[in-house]
């Protein structure tokens, strides 16, 4: 809605001013990006926006594989016991998926004046010039799989959302 877009823009403007005031340096230009976190109350449908600074992304490879297995898009493991390859773009898709915050993880909604179930999603609003990616293989690096990645990572071209923020 128009009100949601206005609220998002207001929150973004406040965050960007604070970011500029506190992190304006050549290092921040190279290594810091902005994440947009969107939570939508399932009671009244209001959308809450939050922005955070990030300097790296972490992808849990075993969970990414499990996610695509649950969606019916791949095997959990091959007959020889090895794990399927993971594509770096799949990691980004996993990162921006919608999650339901329920049970002990409910969001407190100020409009409903109580804790409510909420849909939660993360997107990259602006990417750093140099993106550090941690491919998490689990405790003691036990999860073995190959990670396929392009020579040049394009997180902008096909991944922009409707308002121009970057979905990676």
N, C-alpha and C positions, 0 to 999 in steps of 0.2 A: 504494500500500500504506500501511498505518498507519505503518510506519517512515519512508517517504518524507514523509508529512504531518508527522510529528514533527520530522524533520530540517528541513523547510521552515519550520515554525513556530519552531524554535530559531534558525535563521539569520535569520529575520525579526525576532525579538525582539532579538537582538544588534544587528542593523542599526538597528532603530528606536531603541534606546537610544543608540547612537552618533550617529544623526541628531539626536535630541533634544538631546544634550550639545553638539554642534558647530554645529547650524544652527537653534537655537530663536530665531526672530525674526519680526517681522511680515512681513518680506520673504520669508522661507522659506515662510510660510503662503500667500502670494499667488502665488509663482512657482516653487516647487519641488515636484516629485512624485517618486514612487518607481517604478522599473522593476524587474520581476522577470525574471531571465534563468535559463532552465532548460535544462540540458544532460543528455541521457540517453545513457550509454554503450551502444553497440550490441553490445558483448561481454557484459557482465554485467547490463545493464539498470538499473544504479544511476542515480539522478537526482541531479544536483548543482544546488543553488540558489545564486544570487548576486543581490544587490540593489544598485542604483545610484541615485543622485540624478540627476534631470534637470531642466533649466529650459526646454528647448525640444525640439521634434521636427523632424526634417528628412525630407522626402519627395522622393526623386529621381523626378520626373515621367516621364522617359523610361523608367526601369527599371520603374515601376509599369505603364506602358502595355505594355511588352514582356512583363511577367509575365502580364497578362490576355490578351495575344495568344497566348502559349505555352499558356495554359489553354483556348484556343479560345473565349474570351468576347468578343473584339472584333477588329476589323481593326487591322493595324499602322498603316496610314495610308489615307486615302480616295483615290479615283481622281484628285482634283484635287491630290493631294500634301499636303493638310493632315492634321494629326494629330487623332485622336479626343479628345473631351473626357475629362477625368479627374474622377471624383467623389471628394470628400474622404474619404468613408467607405471607398472603395476603397484610398485611401492608408493608412488605418488597418489595413485587412485585410492589405495587403501588408506592413506593418510587423510584424505579429504572426505571419506565416507561419513554418512550420517549414523550417529549412535543414539540410542534411547537411554536417557538418564532416568532411571526409575529406582524403586526400593530405597536403599540407603543413599543413592546418588541423585535423588531428586533435586531440582532447582527450586530455590525459594522465589516465588513470584510476588512482587509487590502489589500488582493489580488484584490477584486472587487472595493475597494476604495469607498464603500458606505454601507449603512445599508441594510441587506438582511434577508430574512426569514432563520431560522436555526432550525435544530433538536437538541434538548438538552436532555442529559441523565446524570444521576448520578449513580455512583456505589461506593461501599465501597472497596477501594483498600487494606486497612489493618484495621482490627478490633481491638478495645482495648480488654484487658483481661476482663475488667468489663464494660459491655455496659449498659448505662442508657437509658431507653426508656420512653418517655412521651406520654401517650395515651390521646390525646386532644379530649375532649368531647364537645368542643365549649364554647362559652361565658356562664358563670354561670353553666357550666356542665349540659347542658340541653339535650344533645343527649345520650339516654340510650340504651346500647346494652352490651351484654356479649362479652368479648374478650377471645377466646380460644388460649391457648399457651401451648407448650410442657414443660415438667418438665425441660428438658435440651434443650436449643436453639442451633441448629446447623446451623450456617450461612455460613459454609464453604463447607460441603460435596457435596451437589447437586447444589450449586450456584456459582461455579467458572466459570469465563468467559474464553475465549480462550487464554488469555495471563497470566492467573494465578492470576489476581486480584479477589477480593472477591465481588461477587454480592450477596447481602443479600436477 
